[in-house]
Amino acid sequence: MALLPLATARLLRARAVRELAAVAAGAFGCSVPDSAGLDANRLLDRFAAFTAERAAAVLARPELVAPVAARLFDGACRLGAGMRRALGVRTTAEALTAARVLYRAVGIDFRAAGDEVVVRRCYFSARYSADVCRLMSALDCGVLAGLSGGGRLEFTDRLTEGHDCCRARFRGAGDCV
């Protein structure tokens, strides 16, 4: 895990976006948008537009928000658990290091120190409303839960709500009560 360089993020981008798109499509109950022939940057653009549109439609029907958020979380948790196994992640610190690399791949500057997570730049913050961001963060919570073997990410501030950064607390699986 310690040998996984941040430069690897570029190589992970297309794969990560495709996997996230599959999770999101499953949660929204629709097919994955066509991505044939798209480079990693265009793929990320397509994913952002797709999820913003689908999330906005869900938010228009409040009774759908909790079930969709749960499906986003569950799918992302499975994805994170697969990454945990593939990368050999064993500790909370390793999970947070892996998250930094994976998030960089999708345009998010993820930093963790102790239990505090800070995101100063996020590709999605200019593309999502605050409500869409809140719903889509179920993906973040799920990926981190899977990567860490059951940890919990809880946001307190978000860029999309006018804060200068996103802030969250992460409690590793061993830290959860």
N, C-alpha and C positions, 0 to 999 in steps of 0.2 A: 504494500500500500504506500509506503513512504517513497518508493521509487516511481510512482505515477506522476510524471511531470505535468505542470499546468498546460504546456504546449500540446499535450494529448487532447485537450478540449476541442481543438479544431477538427480532429479526426472523429470525435464522438458526435459532433453537432448533427449531422444528417440522421444518424441512427437514433440519437436521443429524441429528436423532433418527431421522427416517424413513430417511435414507440409511445411518446406522449400523445400524439394524434390518435393512435389506436385506442389508448385508454380513454381519452376525451370522447371520441366517437361512441365508444361503448357506453359511457356514462350518459351521453345525450341521446342514445338510442338511434343513431344514424350511421351512415357509412363514412369511412375515412375520406377526406377530400383527395382528389386525384393529385398525385405529386410526381407523376412520371416526367422525367427530364429536368426537374428543378434542381438547382444547386442548393447547397445548405442555407444560404442567405434567403433565397426565394422560398424555400421550404419553411423557414422560420416565419417569414411574412405571411405565408398562406395559413400556417398554424395559428398565428395571432389573430388574423381576420376571422378564421373559422370559429375559434373558441370565443372571441368577443361577440360574434353574431349569435352563436348558440346559447351562450350564457345570458345574453340580453333577453332572448326568447324565454328562457327558463325563469328569469327574474320577473317577467311579466305575468307569470302564473305562480304566485307564492307557494302554493301547495306542492310544487315540483322542486323547490329549492333544496330542502333537506334530503330527499331521496337522491337527487343528482349529486349533491355534495358528498353524500355517503358513497355513491358509486365512483366518483372521482377519487376519493380517498382510498377506497378499497383497491381499485385498479392500480393507482400509483404506489400503494403499499406493496402489492405483488411485484411491481416493476422494481421498486427499491430493494426488496428482499432478493430478487434475482441478481441485482447489482452487488448486493452484499456478498452473496455466495461467489459470484464471478471474480470479485476483487479481493476476496479473503478478508473482508472487514470483520474485526473482532471486538473493537472497543468504540466507545462514543467518540473519542478523538479521531479515530480512523474514519468513522462515519462522517464526521464533519469535514475532514480533509477530502474525502470522496465527493461530498456534496459540493465543496468549493470547485472542484474540477468539473463536475457534471453541470453545475449551474453556469459556470463560465461558458460552457459549450452552447448554452441557449441565451447568452447575452445578459447574464445576471452576475453582478459583482457581490458574491456571497462571502461574508467574513464572519468567523466565529471566534470568540475569546471567552473561555469559560462557558457559561450557559447563555451568554448574550450573542445573538445573531444580528448583524447589521448588513443591510443592502443599500449602498449609496447610489448605484446605477442599476437600472433594470430595463431591459429592452421593452418589456410589456407595459411599463408605467405610462408611456405615451400613447398606448393603444387601447388600454382598458380604462373604463370608468372605475370609480371607487367600489361600486357594487359588484361589477364584473370581477374585479381583482379579489374582492372578498370571497366570492364563490370559487374562483379558479385557484385560490390559495389552498383549497382542499388537496390539489395535486402536490403542492409543496409539503403539506403536513403528511400526506401519504408516503411520498418518496423518502422523507426523513425517518418516518416510522419504520419503513421497510429496511432502509440502510442501517439503522441502529438496532434493529431487532425489537422495536416496540417503544422507542422514544416519542416524545410529544413536543411539537412546535406550536407556540402560541404567539401570535402577532399582537403587538401593542400599538404600533404606528405603521403607516403605509405611505409611500410616495404618492399614490393616487388619491390620498386624503389631504394632500397639501403639506405633509411633513418633509423635512429635508432628507429623510432616509426611511427605509423600512426597518423596524426594530421588532425583534421577537426573542422569546426565551425558549431555550431547548432543554428539555429534561430527558436525559438518556434513559433507556429502559430500566437500568438499575437505580435511577434517581426518582422514578415515578412511584408515588405512594398510592 
